[in-house]
Amino acid sequence: MPTVYLLRHGEPVLQRTRSLLLQAGGVRLCGSKALLADALDELATLAPDIVASDLRLVDSHAMRVAHELGRLPVRPQLLLLTPTADDLQLFAALSAGANAYHVDDGSGSSLAQALARLHERRAMLSPQLARQALAAFGIERSPLATARQAAAALDASPAGRQIDQASRHLLTLLAQGLLLAEIAMLWKLEVAEIERRIWRLVRLLHVRSRELLIA
């Protein structure tokens, strides 16, 4: 059961989310704050498995949250809470160090499921985010007929500086709008394995972002 720390943009939504998660179960809440500045000392002491944070806080934003978490002795995973996967800040925050996102529909059970998924190192990407990832890695989409073949899941040959062809094929299918279950069926894999591959792709975005900062 993951330990979770909440960062939400106001006290009413913070308290509502706490109540919903307590009712849903499956996670252990270890703390919550509406301001990042108020949370930093607690985060260092509590060392949660996951921090669930709004893209925008009253005193900060998700890129700053990712930066501050990276300075902790033990870095928690970061789940971004957003009303839509089309927010322009979402991809930047994923590149900066966030591990996954959850489209917040106000349901405690769906948030608890997203937290459990992330704890198992699983994530998702919308078609728009997949297209942005392809651009960030500097690669074009694979031929769709190639990406749809089961053999595409096993192609470990390089597709770019950090990414292999199997990952390129996966981003191609996601960018095309295929559902995770559809990709899993085409590739003869479990949906959870597709989600784990997406989680690793997001980690590669972190590597790319750090390299750009160093350069």
N, C-alpha and C positions, 0 to 999 in steps of 0.2 A: 504494500500500500504506500503510494508516494506521499511525502510531506510537501505541502503546498503553501506558498506565501502569496497573498493577493495584493496587487497594486491597481486601484481603480480611481477614476477621475473625480469622484465625489463621495461623501459619506453615505448618502441614500443608496446609491448603486452598490457601494462596497458592502453595506449591511445586507442588502437584498441578496447579493451573490453569496455571502457567507451563509445565510439561511438556506438558500437553495442547495448549496454543496453539502451542508450538514444533513439535509433531508435526503439527498441522493446517495450519500455514502460513497465508499470506495477510495476516498482520499482522506488524509489527515491534515486539517488546517493548522498551521503553526503560527500564523500571524497575518496581519493585514494593515495597510495604511493607504491613505489617499495621496500622500506626498512622498516622493522619492527621498527627499532629504531626511524625512523622519524615519525612513525604513532602513537606511544603510547600516546603522549599528546593529539593528536586530538581525538583518540578513547575514552579517558576518558571524554573529553569535549562534543563530538558529541553524544555519547551513541547510536550507530546504533543498529537496530534490528538484523542485520546479518553482519558478516564479511566474505567475500568470498576471500579465500587465496589459492595460489598455495601450493602444498606440499613442495616445496623447494623455498626459497627466496635467494637473493644474500647474505643477512646477517643472515639468520636464517632458520628454518624449521617448519613444521606444529605443532610438539609437543611443541615447544617453544611458538608458537603463541597461542595455546590452554592454556598453562600455564599463559601467560601474560593476556589473556582475563579473566581468572578466578580470577585475582587480581583486576579487575575493579569494581567500585561500583555497576554497573549494567552490568552483563555479557551478551554480545551478543551471538547469536548462531553462530556457525562456519561451513561454507560450504567449503569443500576442492575441489579445482579444479585440476584435474588430467587427463593426456592423456589416461590413462588406469586404469581399476578397478583392475588390477593385480599387481600394484606397491607394492613392499614389505613394503613400509613405510605407506601405506594407513591404514591398520588395526591398527597399532601402534598409528597412529594419531587419529583414531576414538576412541580407548580405552582411549587415553590421554585427551579427552575432545571435540573433533570435533563432530558435530551432524549429518552430512550427507556429501555426496560427489556428485560431478557432473563430468561425463566424458566429458571434454571440446572438443567439435567438431568444435569450431570456430563460432558457431551460437549464435547470441544474443538472439533469441527467445527461444531456448532451455535452455540457462542459466537463462533467466527471469522466465521460467516455474519452473526450479529447485529452484530458490530463493522463488518464491511464494509457492511452495510445502513445503519448509522448514519453511516458516513463519506460515504455518498452522500445523506445527509439524508433517510432513510426510517425510518419507525417504525410501530408497531402499537399498538392499544388493545383491551383486553378489553371485553366487554359492560358489566361493572361500572364500569370506568374511564370508558367512554363516557357512562354514565348520570351519573357524578359530574361529568364535564365539562359536560354539559348544565345540571346544577344550578349549577355554578360560574359559567357564563355567564348564568344567570338566564333560560334559555329552555326551553320545553317541546319534546317531540318533534314532528317534522313528521307530518302524516298519512302513514301508511306507503305508501299507493298513490301519493302524490305523490313521496315519497323514492325509490321504486323506478324511476321513469321516467328515461330517459337524459337528458332535459332538465334534471333536477334538478342534475346535475353542473355545469351552466352558469349557474345562477342566482346572480348576483353582487349581488342586492339585499340590503340590510342585514337581519339577523335580530336584532341587538342592538348593544350599544355597540362591540364589537370584531369581531363575527363575521358572516359573510354566510350567505345561505340555503343555498348549496351545502354549506357546512360543517355547518350544522344538519342537513341531510338526511343527510350522511355519518355524523354522530354518531347519528342516529336509526337508521340501518341497523346500525351497529355495536352499539348498545344492544339492538337486536332480536336480536342473535346471528348476523347474517350473516357469513360468511367473506369475507376480502378478495377471493378469486377470484370469489365470487358477486356482490359489489358491482361488481367490474371488468366482469363479464359484463353486468350490468344497465345499467351506465353506458357500456359500449363503450369502456373505457379499459384500459390496462395495469395489472397489480397494482402495479408500481413507482410509477405515478402516484398510486394510492390511498395508498400508503405515504408518498409525499412530502407529500400533503395532510394526513395525520395528523401528520407531523413539524411542519408549519406550525401545525397546531392546538395542539400542545404549546407551541410558541413563543408563541402567543397567551395560553396559560395563564400564562406567565411575565410577560407585559405586564399581565395582570389582577392578578396577585399583587403586582407593583410598585406599581400604582395603589392597591391596598388599603392597602399600607404607607404610601404618601404621604398618603392620606386619613386 
